[in-house]
Amino acid sequence: MTRLAAILFLALPVIFNPSERERVFIDDSAKEIILPINELPILIDSTGRLTFRDILERQYKFSVDPGFKPKDYCIACNYWVKVPLLIGRDTKKEWMLEFYDQTIDSITAYFPEINGDYYTENVGDFLPFNNKPFAHKNFGWIIDTNLKGQQNIYFKVKSHSYADIRVAIRTVNTFIYYSLNEYFLFGIFYGMIFIITLYNLLIYFAIRETKYLYYTFYILSVGVYAMCVDGIAYQYLWPNWPQWNQVAYGAALYSLIFWALLFSKKFLNTAETAPLLDKLIIGAAVIRSLIFIYAMFFDQGWFEYRNLEILPLTLVFYTSIYVLMKGYKPARFFVLAYGILFIGFLIKALIALSLIPFTILTYYTLNLCFLLEMLFLTFALSDRVRILKANKDLALLEIIQQQEENVSLKNKVNKELEEKIRERTQELLEKSQSLEETNKKLLEKTEEVDRMNVLLDKDNWKLKNNVREVLKDRLFNKDLTLEQFNNIFPNQHTCLKYLHDHKWGDGYACYKCNNDKYSAGQTKFSRRCSRCGYDESVTCNTVFHHIRFPLTKAFYVLYATINQPGSFTLDELSNALDLRRDTVWKFRQKIKQLNTRTKGAVSVTFGPKINIGAAN
């Protein structure tokens, strides 16, 4: 009994493993057979090291997992898939095998040959599109029906994201028929996207409303996203750049969500109709952008969290319902459009979870929902324009009625105003005449005052000149104080002007060549000889040449030394002018030496020029 139990125990895997017993029978009576992953014999290689030779020699057991769910898929593992075929002897049709999922990174196919060996073919979206046996968006191979009877075809599947391992076995005629119809429907679908995009872009250029531009970008994003899902983008947009396949899906999905948020914000006018939801939409756009940047440049694994997109879409859907309930009529088609889109995503999720059967109709439900959504959103834009036009017409009618009432009231008021204007005009004429008489008297008085001001100004001018002349006279009469002296020479400009007039008052003669022709020099009041070019300053060859303190103070030292000798001590003069005692002493010595050389007549220059003070 113990030995019999052991034999039965060892035989159980063979008896109850349907993958080792069931075959897919192929004959001319059938057209196609679709095998999902939960009906296929599979072997999960968690190490990633098994080779095809290991599979054949060690005879690993393949098993069918009817309860397999997409969440059970191991992205770090290699999936070995065995397709056990039983080809009828009377089969005359050409058959082929096809994988639906175009996003699988790598598929290595092992097909049996007549001699018992296997030949391999490598495909996947990690390789250029031309590596495919057929120029078709799906992965497909011809089955060698010359090998009658039983044959096993093996596939090694490796993908960084969930791979929908679904194998279709169909005749070549069926494949061609369905492919032509599929690509025909693709042409209609993407053609409608192109037409709707062009239509809204032209509207934007016509009326310059940014919502149409946002909608255009949204439709383009939907088109690119659908092309990535269908494999059309891989075939036509970047066939030789397979690296982009790894991020194109996530980039297109981000673009779709981003422009959907901006379009919804603008279309629903959430800044006014729902301020709080408006901030949430902006926040969702910012957060989604940050997630995209992080996934794009740091961790592309974040592109696999596709279920996150349900959150911003739910926010948009809720916002549209909220705005519609608040009475914003243009949102009605918007709500319908996003309701259809939610149905499409729901059906896609149910297919992935194997809760509803896989058919051509259910597989392309999302594309159909995208198309209906775009049509309803276009209706929403048109409905919004129609509603705004109706409101504008109603407002215009109310404005016209109001204007008619205003005109009637205006005519009544104008009549009353005309009567009052006549009365006021008569009063103003009388007051105007009175004002004219008053103005004439004021003008006469003003003229008289002006004449008196002119006489006063003349007297003031004479008085000032007399005062200046008196001060100048006192300058030579030796009795000016420092304050009075500063009134005559208040600044350096006055001193330079005084020196200029006295130095060259009788005419200019060059100190070097005695030429009498000159032009303005580089410094103020200086003169440049037109013959030799000598630039002579106004202080050059005077007692003030090369002094290092203000010229006004030097003037007063000269005046006090020559005109008031003995009136100031050296300390008093130094304190009064705020100069160093040594500076005042040296300058007085310079004056005295010059006075000695000129025999008692101090002059401005070292030659015989005009005296600035009387002789000692």
C-alpha positions as CSV (number, residue, x, y, z in Angstrom):
1,M,0.0,0.0,0.0
2,T,2.8,2.4,0.8
3,R,4.5,1.7,-2.5
4,L,1.2,2.2,-4.4
5,A,0.6,5.5,-2.6
6,A,4.0,6.7,-3.6
7,I,3.5,5.8,-7.2
8,L,0.1,7.7,-7.2
9,F,1.7,10.7,-5.5
10,L,4.4,10.9,-8.2
11,A,1.9,10.6,-10.9
12,L,-0.5,13.3,-9.7
13,P,1.4,16.2,-11.5
14,V,0.9,14.4,-14.7
15,I,-2.7,13.3,-14.1
16,F,-3.9,16.7,-12.9
17,N,-1.7,19.0,-15.0
18,P,-3.9,19.8,-18.0
19,S,-1.1,21.7,-19.7
20,E,0.7,18.4,-20.2
21,R,-2.4,16.7,-21.7
22,E,-4.5,19.2,-23.5
23,R,-3.6,20.3,-27.0
24,V,-4.9,23.1,-29.2
25,F,-6.3,21.2,-32.2
26,I,-5.9,23.0,-35.5
27,D,-8.0,22.0,-38.5
28,D,-9.7,23.8,-41.4
29,S,-13.1,23.9,-39.6
30,A,-11.9,26.7,-37.3
31,K,-10.8,30.3,-38.1
32,E,-9.2,31.5,-34.9
33,I,-8.5,30.5,-31.3
34,I,-7.6,33.1,-28.6
35,L,-5.8,31.8,-25.5
36,P,-5.3,34.2,-22.6
37,I,-2.6,33.7,-20.0
38,N,-4.9,31.9,-17.6
39,E,-5.5,29.2,-20.3
40,L,-1.9,28.8,-21.4
41,P,0.8,26.5,-19.8
42,I,3.4,28.8,-18.3
43,L,6.6,28.5,-16.3
44,I,7.8,31.4,-14.2
45,D,11.6,31.7,-14.0
46,S,12.2,34.0,-11.0
47,T,15.9,33.7,-11.4
48,G,16.0,34.8,-15.0
49,R,18.8,32.2,-15.7
50,L,16.9,29.3,-17.4
51,T,17.8,28.7,-21.0
52,F,15.8,26.9,-23.6
53,R,18.1,24.0,-23.4
54,D,17.3,23.8,-19.7
55,I,13.6,23.8,-20.5
56,L,14.0,20.9,-22.9
57,E,16.5,18.7,-21.0
58,R,15.3,19.1,-17.5
59,Q,11.6,18.9,-18.6
60,Y,10.3,21.6,-16.3
61,K,6.6,21.4,-15.7
62,F,4.4,24.0,-17.3
63,S,1.1,24.6,-15.6
64,V,-2.1,26.5,-16.2
65,D,-3.2,29.1,-13.6
66,P,-7.0,29.8,-14.2
67,G,-7.0,32.3,-11.3
68,F,-4.1,34.4,-12.7
69,K,-4.7,38.2,-12.3
70,P,-2.7,41.0,-13.7
71,K,-1.6,42.0,-10.2
72,D,0.1,38.6,-9.9
73,Y,2.5,39.4,-12.8
74,C,6.1,39.5,-11.8
75,I,8.1,42.1,-13.7
76,A,11.4,40.8,-12.5
77,C,10.7,37.3,-13.8
78,N,11.0,35.6,-17.2
79,Y,7.7,33.9,-18.3
80,W,8.1,30.8,-20.4
81,V,4.9,30.1,-22.4
82,K,4.2,26.8,-24.1
83,V,1.7,26.6,-26.9
84,P,0.9,22.9,-27.4
85,L,-0.5,22.4,-31.0
86,L,-2.1,19.4,-32.6
87,I,-2.2,20.0,-36.3
88,G,-4.7,17.9,-38.3
89,R,-3.4,15.8,-41.1
90,D,-6.0,17.2,-43.5
91,T,-5.2,20.9,-42.8
92,K,-4.6,22.9,-46.0
93,K,-4.9,26.4,-44.7
94,E,-2.0,28.6,-43.6
95,W,-2.1,29.4,-39.9
96,M,-0.3,32.0,-37.9
97,L,0.3,32.8,-34.2
98,E,0.0,36.3,-32.8
99,F,0.6,38.3,-29.6
100,Y,-1.7,41.2,-29.0
101,D,0.4,43.2,-26.5
102,Q,2.7,45.5,-28.5
103,T,4.4,46.9,-25.3
104,I,6.2,43.6,-24.4
105,D,10.0,44.4,-24.1
106,S,11.3,41.1,-25.4
107,I,9.8,37.9,-26.9
108,T,12.0,35.0,-27.9
109,A,10.1,32.5,-30.0
110,Y,11.2,28.9,-30.4
111,F,9.6,27.0,-33.3
112,P,10.2,23.3,-34.0
113,E,11.7,22.1,-37.2
114,I,11.3,18.8,-39.1
115,N,14.6,17.5,-37.8
116,G,13.6,18.0,-34.2
117,D,15.6,21.1,-33.6
118,Y,14.2,24.6,-32.9
119,Y,14.9,27.9,-34.6
120,T,14.5,31.2,-32.7
121,E,13.3,34.7,-33.5
122,N,13.6,37.7,-31.3
123,V,11.0,40.6,-31.3
124,G,9.9,43.2,-28.8
125,D,9.5,46.9,-28.4
126,F,13.2,47.1,-27.3
127,L,14.1,46.3,-30.9
128,P,13.6,48.3,-34.1
129,F,10.2,47.7,-35.7
130,N,11.8,46.1,-38.8
131,N,12.8,43.1,-36.6
132,K,9.2,41.9,-36.7
133,P,8.4,39.1,-39.1
134,F,5.4,41.0,-40.3
135,A,5.1,44.8,-40.7
136,H,2.1,44.8,-38.4
137,K,1.6,46.5,-35.0
138,N,1.3,43.1,-33.2
139,F,3.9,40.3,-33.0
140,G,3.1,37.4,-35.4
141,W,4.6,34.3,-36.9
142,I,3.6,31.7,-39.5
143,I,3.0,28.2,-38.1
144,D,4.6,25.4,-40.0
145,T,1.6,23.2,-40.8
146,N,3.8,20.7,-42.6
147,L,4.7,19.3,-39.2
148,K,1.5,17.3,-38.8
149,G,0.5,16.0,-35.4
150,Q,1.8,17.4,-32.1
151,Q,4.3,20.2,-31.9
152,N,5.1,22.6,-29.0
153,I,6.0,26.2,-29.6
154,Y,7.8,28.0,-26.8
155,F,8.0,31.7,-26.0
156,K,10.2,33.5,-23.4
157,V,8.6,36.8,-22.4
158,K,10.4,39.5,-20.5
159,S,8.9,43.0,-19.8
160,H,9.6,45.8,-17.3
161,S,5.8,46.3,-17.0
162,Y,2.7,44.1,-17.0
163,A,2.6,42.1,-20.2
164,D,-0.8,41.0,-21.5
165,I,0.2,37.5,-22.6
166,R,-2.7,36.6,-24.9
167,V,-2.0,34.4,-27.9
168,A,-4.2,34.3,-31.0
169,I,-4.1,31.4,-33.4
170,R,-5.8,32.2,-36.7
171,T,-5.7,31.5,-40.4
172,V,-3.7,33.9,-42.5
173,N,-6.8,34.9,-44.4
174,T,-8.5,35.8,-41.1
175,F,-5.4,37.7,-40.0
176,I,-5.4,39.7,-43.3
177,Y,-9.1,40.4,-43.1
178,Y,-9.1,41.6,-39.5
179,S,-5.9,43.6,-40.0
180,L,-7.3,45.5,-43.0
181,N,-10.5,46.2,-41.1
182,E,-8.5,47.2,-38.0
183,Y,-6.2,49.6,-39.9
184,F,-9.3,51.0,-41.8
185,L,-10.9,51.8,-38.5
186,F,-7.6,53.3,-37.2
187,G,-7.6,55.5,-40.3
188,I,-11.1,56.7,-39.5
189,F,-10.3,57.2,-35.8
190,Y,-7.1,59.1,-36.2
191,G,-8.5,61.0,-39.2
192,M,-11.3,62.2,-37.0
193,I,-8.8,63.2,-34.4
194,F,-6.9,65.2,-37.1
195,I,-10.0,66.9,-38.4
196,I,-11.2,67.8,-34.9
197,T,-7.7,69.1,-34.1
198,L,-7.5,71.2,-37.3
199,Y,-11.1,72.5,-36.7
200,N,-10.4,73.7,-33.2
201,L,-7.0,75.1,-34.2
202,L,-8.6,77.2,-36.9
203,I,-11.3,78.4,-34.5
204,Y,-8.5,79.4,-32.1
205,F,-6.7,81.5,-34.8
206,A,-10.1,83.1,-35.6
207,I,-11.3,84.1,-32.2
208,R,-8.1,83.8,-30.1
209,E,-9.7,82.0,-27.1
210,T,-7.1,79.9,-25.2
211,K,-9.6,77.2,-24.4
212,Y,-9.6,76.1,-28.0
213,L,-5.8,76.0,-28.0
214,Y,-5.9,73.9,-24.8
215,Y,-8.5,71.6,-26.4
216,T,-6.3,71.2,-29.5
217,F,-3.3,70.1,-27.4
218,Y,-5.6,67.8,-25.5
219,I,-6.9,66.1,-28.6
220,L,-3.4,65.7,-30.0
221,S,-2.4,64.1,-26.6
222,V,-5.3,61.7,-26.9
223,G,-4.2,60.8,-30.4
224,V,-0.6,60.1,-29.4
225,Y,-1.7,58.2,-26.3
226,A,-4.0,56.0,-28.4
227,M,-1.2,55.4,-31.0
228,C,1.1,54.3,-28.1
229,V,-1.6,51.9,-26.8
230,D,-2.4,50.5,-30.3
231,G,1.2,50.2,-31.3
232,I,0.7,52.6,-34.3
233,A,3.2,55.1,-32.9
234,Y,5.9,52.4,-32.8
235,Q,5.1,51.5,-36.3
236,Y,4.9,54.9,-38.0
237,L,6.3,57.6,-35.7
238,W,9.6,56.1,-34.2
239,P,10.1,52.7,-35.8
240,N,13.9,53.0,-35.5
241,W,13.9,54.5,-32.0
242,P,12.6,51.7,-29.7
243,Q,14.0,53.4,-26.6
244,W,11.2,55.9,-26.8
245,N,8.7,53.1,-26.4
246,Q,9.6,52.9,-22.7
247,V,8.6,56.4,-21.9
248,A,6.2,57.5,-24.8
249,Y,3.2,55.9,-23.1
250,G,3.8,57.8,-19.8
251,A,4.7,61.1,-21.6
252,A,1.5,60.9,-23.7
253,L,-0.6,60.1,-20.7
254,Y,0.9,63.0,-18.8
255,S,0.2,65.4,-21.7
256,L,-3.4,64.1,-21.9
257,I,-4.0,64.7,-18.2
258,F,-2.2,68.1,-18.1
259,W,-4.1,69.6,-21.0
260,A,-7.4,68.0,-19.8
261,L,-6.9,69.9,-16.5
262,L,-6.1,73.2,-18.2
263,F,-8.9,72.9,-20.7
264,S,-11.4,71.9,-17.9
265,K,-10.3,74.9,-15.8
266,K,-10.8,77.3,-18.7
267,F,-14.0,75.8,-20.2
268,L,-15.8,75.5,-16.8
269,N,-14.5,78.9,-15.7
270,T,-13.7,77.5,-12.3
271,A,-12.0,80.7,-11.2
272,E,-15.4,82.2,-10.9
273,T,-17.8,79.2,-10.7
274,A,-15.8,77.1,-8.2
275,P,-12.7,78.9,-6.7
276,L,-11.8,76.1,-4.4
277,L,-12.0,73.4,-7.1
278,D,-10.0,75.8,-9.3
279,K,-7.1,75.7,-6.9
280,L,-7.3,71.9,-6.6
281,I,-7.1,71.7,-10.4
282,I,-4.1,73.9,-10.5
283,G,-2.5,71.9,-7.7
284,A,-3.3,68.6,-9.5
285,A,-1.6,70.0,-12.7
286,V,1.5,71.0,-10.7
287,I,1.8,67.7,-8.8
288,R,1.3,65.7,-12.0
289,S,4.0,67.7,-13.7
290,L,6.4,67.1,-10.8
291,I,5.7,63.3,-10.9
292,F,6.3,63.3,-14.7
293,I,9.6,65.1,-14.3
294,Y,10.7,62.7,-11.6
295,A,9.7,59.7,-13.6
296,M,11.3,61.0,-16.8
297,F,14.7,61.8,-15.4
298,F,15.1,59.8,-12.2
299,D,12.8,56.7,-12.0
300,Q,10.9,55.6,-15.1
301,G,9.2,52.9,-13.0
302,W,6.7,55.6,-11.9
303,F,5.2,55.5,-15.4
304,E,3.7,52.1,-14.5
305,Y,1.4,53.7,-11.8
306,R,-1.2,54.4,-14.4
307,N,-4.1,54.1,-12.0
308,L,-3.0,57.4,-10.5
309,E,-4.6,59.1,-13.5
310,I,-8.0,58.3,-12.2
311,L,-7.6,61.0,-9.5
312,P,-7.2,64.1,-11.7
313,L,-9.9,62.7,-14.1
314,T,-12.2,62.2,-11.1
315,L,-11.5,65.8,-10.0
316,V,-12.4,67.1,-13.5
317,F,-15.6,64.9,-13.6
318,Y,-16.7,66.0,-10.2
319,T,-15.9,69.7,-11.0
320,S,-18.0,69.5,-14.1
321,I,-21.0,68.0,-12.2
322,Y,-20.6,70.6,-9.5
323,V,-20.5,73.5,-12.0
324,L,-23.5,72.1,-13.9
325,M,-25.5,71.8,-10.7
326,K,-24.8,75.5,-9.9
327,G,-26.5,76.4,-13.2
328,Y,-23.6,76.6,-15.7
329,K,-25.4,75.1,-18.7
330,P,-22.4,74.7,-21.1
331,A,-21.1,72.0,-18.7
332,R,-23.9,69.5,-19.6
333,F,-22.1,68.1,-22.7
334,F,-18.8,68.2,-20.8
335,V,-20.3,66.0,-18.0
336,L,-21.6,63.6,-20.7
337,A,-18.2,63.5,-22.4
338,Y,-16.2,62.6,-19.3
339,G,-18.9,60.1,-18.2
340,I,-18.3,58.2,-21.5
341,L,-14.5,58.4,-20.9
342,F,-14.9,56.9,-17.4
343,I,-16.9,54.0,-18.9
344,G,-14.1,53.4,-21.4
345,F,-11.4,53.3,-18.7
346,L,-13.7,51.0,-16.6
347,I,-14.1,48.5,-19.4
348,K,-10.3,48.6,-20.1
349,A,-9.7,47.8,-16.4
350,L,-12.3,45.0,-16.4
351,I,-10.6,43.4,-19.4
352,A,-7.2,43.6,-17.7
353,L,-8.7,41.9,-14.6
354,S,-10.2,39.3,-16.9
355,L,-13.7,40.1,-15.5
356,I,-15.2,40.5,-18.9
357,P,-14.3,38.5,-22.0
358,F,-11.7,39.8,-24.5
359,T,-13.2,40.7,-27.9
360,I,-12.4,43.1,-30.6
361,L,-15.2,45.4,-29.5
362,T,-14.3,45.4,-25.8
363,Y,-10.6,45.8,-26.6
364,Y,-11.2,49.0,-28.6
365,T,-13.9,50.4,-26.3
366,L,-11.5,53.0,-25.0
367,N,-10.7,54.2,-28.5
368,L,-14.5,54.5,-29.2
369,C,-15.0,56.3,-25.9
370,F,-12.2,58.7,-26.7
371,L,-13.8,59.5,-30.0
372,L,-17.3,60.0,-28.4
373,E,-15.7,62.2,-25.7
374,M,-14.0,64.4,-28.3
375,L,-17.3,64.8,-30.2
376,F,-19.2,65.7,-27.1
377,L,-16.5,68.1,-26.0
378,T,-16.7,69.7,-29.4
379,F,-20.5,69.9,-28.9
380,A,-19.9,71.4,-25.5
381,L,-17.7,74.1,-27.1
382,S,-20.4,74.8,-29.7
383,D,-23.2,74.7,-27.1
384,R,-21.2,77.2,-24.9
385,V,-20.9,79.6,-27.9
386,R,-24.7,79.1,-28.6
387,I,-25.6,79.8,-25.0
388,L,-23.3,82.8,-24.8
389,K,-24.8,84.1,-28.0
390,A,-28.3,83.7,-26.7
391,N,-27.4,85.4,-23.4
392,K,-25.7,88.1,-25.4
393,D,-28.8,88.6,-27.6
394,L,-31.0,88.7,-24.6
395,A,-28.7,91.2,-22.9
396,L,-28.6,93.3,-26.1
397,L,-32.4,93.3,-26.3
398,E,-32.5,94.5,-22.7
399,I,-29.9,97.2,-23.5
400,I,-32.0,98.4,-26.4
401,Q,-35.1,98.6,-24.3
402,Q,-33.2,100.4,-21.6
403,Q,-31.7,102.8,-24.2
404,E,-35.2,103.6,-25.4
405,E,-36.3,104.4,-21.9
406,N,-33.2,106.5,-21.4
407,V,-33.8,108.4,-24.6
408,S,-37.4,109.3,-23.5
409,L,-36.1,110.3,-20.1
410,K,-33.3,112.2,-21.7
411,N,-35.6,114.2,-23.9
412,K,-37.7,115.2,-20.9
413,V,-34.7,116.2,-18.9
414,N,-33.3,118.1,-21.8
415,K,-36.4,120.3,-22.1
416,E,-36.2,121.1,-18.4
417,L,-32.5,121.8,-18.7
418,E,-33.1,124.1,-21.7
419,E,-35.4,126.3,-19.7
420,K,-33.0,126.5,-16.8
421,I,-30.1,127.2,-19.2
422,R,-32.0,130.2,-20.6
423,E,-32.5,131.6,-17.2
424,R,-28.9,130.9,-16.2
425,T,-27.6,132.4,-19.4
426,Q,-29.4,135.7,-18.8
427,E,-27.9,135.8,-15.3
428,L,-24.5,134.9,-16.6
429,L,-24.6,137.7,-19.2
430,E,-25.4,140.3,-16.6
431,K,-22.6,139.0,-14.3
432,S,-20.3,138.8,-17.3
433,Q,-20.8,142.5,-18.0
434,S,-20.2,143.3,-14.4
435,L,-17.0,141.2,-14.4
436,E,-15.7,142.9,-17.6
437,E,-16.0,146.3,-15.9
438,T,-14.2,145.0,-12.9
439,N,-11.5,143.5,-15.0
440,K,-10.9,146.8,-16.8
441,K,-10.4,148.5,-13.5
442,L,-8.1,145.7,-12.3
443,L,-6.0,145.9,-15.5
444,E,-5.6,149.6,-15.0
445,K,-4.5,149.0,-11.5
446,T,-2.1,146.2,-12.6
447,E,-0.5,148.4,-15.2
448,E,0.0,151.1,-12.6
449,V,1.6,148.6,-10.2
450,D,3.8,147.3,-13.0
451,R,5.1,150.7,-13.7
452,M,5.8,151.3,-10.0
453,N,7.6,147.9,-9.9
454,V,9.8,148.8,-12.8
455,L,10.8,152.0,-11.1
456,L,11.5,150.2,-7.9
457,D,13.6,147.6,-9.7
458,K,15.6,150.3,-11.4
459,D,16.1,152.0,-8.0
460,N,17.2,148.7,-6.4
461,W,19.6,148.0,-9.2
462,K,21.1,151.5,-8.8
463,L,21.3,151.0,-5.1
464,K,23.1,147.7,-5.4
465,N,25.6,149.1,-7.8
466,N,26.1,152.1,-5.5
467,V,26.7,149.7,-2.6
468,R,29.2,147.6,-4.7
469,E,30.9,150.8,-5.9
470,V,31.1,152.0,-2.3
471,L,32.6,148.7,-1.2
472,K,35.1,148.9,-4.1
473,D,35.9,152.4,-3.1
474,R,36.4,151.3,0.4
475,L,38.6,148.5,-0.9
476,F,41.1,151.1,-1.9
477,N,40.4,153.2,1.2
478,K,41.8,150.4,3.4
479,D,38.7,150.1,5.7
480,L,36.9,146.8,4.6
481,T,36.2,144.1,7.1
482,L,36.5,140.4,6.1
483,E,32.7,140.1,5.8
484,Q,32.6,143.2,3.5
485,F,35.5,141.9,1.5
486,N,33.7,138.6,1.0
487,N,30.7,140.4,-0.4
488,I,32.9,141.8,-3.1
489,F,34.7,138.5,-3.7
490,P,32.2,135.8,-2.6
491,N,33.7,132.9,-4.5
492,Q,36.6,131.7,-6.6
493,H,34.8,132.4,-9.9
494,T,34.5,136.1,-8.9
495,C,38.2,136.2,-8.1
496,L,39.2,134.5,-11.4
497,K,37.0,136.9,-13.3
498,Y,38.6,139.8,-11.5
499,L,42.1,138.5,-12.3
500,H,41.1,137.9,-15.9
501,D,39.8,141.5,-16.4
502,H,42.9,143.0,-14.8
503,K,45.4,140.7,-16.4
504,W,44.2,140.9,-20.0
505,G,42.0,144.1,-19.8
506,D,44.4,146.0,-22.1
507,G,44.9,143.1,-24.5
508,Y,46.5,139.7,-24.6
509,A,50.1,139.0,-25.3
510,C,51.6,135.5,-25.2
511,Y,54.1,135.1,-22.4
512,K,56.3,132.9,-24.6
513,C,56.1,134.5,-28.0
514,N,54.3,137.8,-27.4
515,N,51.6,136.7,-30.0
516,D,48.2,138.6,-29.5
517,K,46.0,135.9,-31.1
518,Y,44.5,133.3,-28.8
519,S,41.7,130.8,-28.2
520,A,40.0,129.4,-25.0
521,G,42.3,127.2,-22.9
522,Q,41.6,124.0,-21.0
523,T,40.8,125.7,-17.7
524,K,38.3,128.4,-16.8
525,F,39.4,131.9,-18.0
526,S,42.7,130.5,-19.5
527,R,43.9,131.4,-23.0
528,R,45.9,129.4,-25.5
529,C,48.3,131.0,-27.9
530,S,47.3,130.5,-31.5
531,R,51.0,130.5,-32.6
532,C,53.0,128.4,-30.1
533,G,50.0,126.7,-28.3
534,Y,51.1,127.9,-24.8
535,D,48.1,127.5,-22.4
536,E,48.3,130.3,-19.9
537,S,46.0,130.2,-16.8
538,V,44.7,133.4,-15.3
539,T,46.9,132.9,-12.1
540,C,50.0,132.2,-14.1
541,N,52.9,134.6,-13.5
542,T,50.9,136.2,-10.6
543,V,51.4,136.2,-6.8
544,F,48.5,133.6,-6.8
545,H,50.4,131.1,-8.9
546,H,50.6,127.6,-7.4
547,I,48.8,128.5,-4.1
548,R,47.2,125.5,-2.3
549,F,44.3,127.2,-0.5
550,P,41.2,129.0,-1.7
551,L,41.7,132.0,-3.9
552,T,39.2,134.1,-2.0
553,K,41.3,133.8,1.2
554,A,44.5,134.6,-0.8
555,F,42.8,137.8,-2.0
556,Y,42.0,138.8,1.5
557,V,45.6,138.1,2.7
558,L,46.9,140.3,-0.1
559,Y,44.4,143.0,0.7
560,A,45.2,142.9,4.4
561,T,48.9,142.8,3.8
562,I,49.0,145.8,1.4
563,N,46.0,148.0,2.4
564,Q,45.9,147.3,6.2
565,P,49.5,146.7,7.2
566,G,49.7,146.1,10.9
567,S,46.0,145.8,11.4
568,F,46.1,142.0,11.9
569,T,48.7,139.8,13.6
570,L,49.6,136.6,11.9
571,D,47.5,134.6,14.4
572,E,44.5,136.8,14.0
573,L,44.6,136.5,10.2
574,S,45.1,132.7,10.5
575,N,42.1,132.3,12.8
576,A,39.9,134.6,10.7
577,L,40.6,132.7,7.5
578,D,40.8,129.2,9.1
579,L,44.3,128.7,7.6
580,R,47.4,127.4,9.1
581,R,49.7,130.0,10.5
582,D,52.6,128.8,8.5
583,T,50.5,129.0,5.3
584,V,49.6,132.6,6.0
585,W,53.2,133.6,6.9
586,K,54.6,132.1,3.7
587,F,52.1,133.8,1.5
588,R,52.7,137.2,3.2
589,Q,56.4,136.7,2.7
590,K,55.7,136.0,-1.0
591,I,53.7,139.3,-1.2
592,K,56.4,141.3,0.6
593,Q,59.2,139.9,-1.6
594,L,57.1,140.8,-4.7
595,N,56.4,144.2,-3.2
596,T,60.1,144.8,-2.7
597,R,61.0,143.7,-6.3
598,T,58.3,146.1,-7.6
599,K,59.5,149.0,-5.4
600,G,56.4,149.5,-3.3
601,A,53.7,148.7,-5.9
602,V,52.2,145.2,-5.5
603,S,50.9,144.0,-8.8
604,V,48.9,141.0,-9.9
605,T,51.6,139.7,-12.3
606,F,55.4,139.7,-12.0
607,G,55.6,142.5,-14.6
608,P,54.2,146.0,-14.4
609,K,50.5,145.4,-14.3
610,I,47.4,146.9,-12.6
611,N,47.7,147.5,-8.9
612,I,45.3,145.6,-6.6
613,G,46.0,148.0,-3.7
614,A,47.7,151.2,-2.8
615,A,51.4,151.6,-2.2
616,N,52.9,151.2,1.3
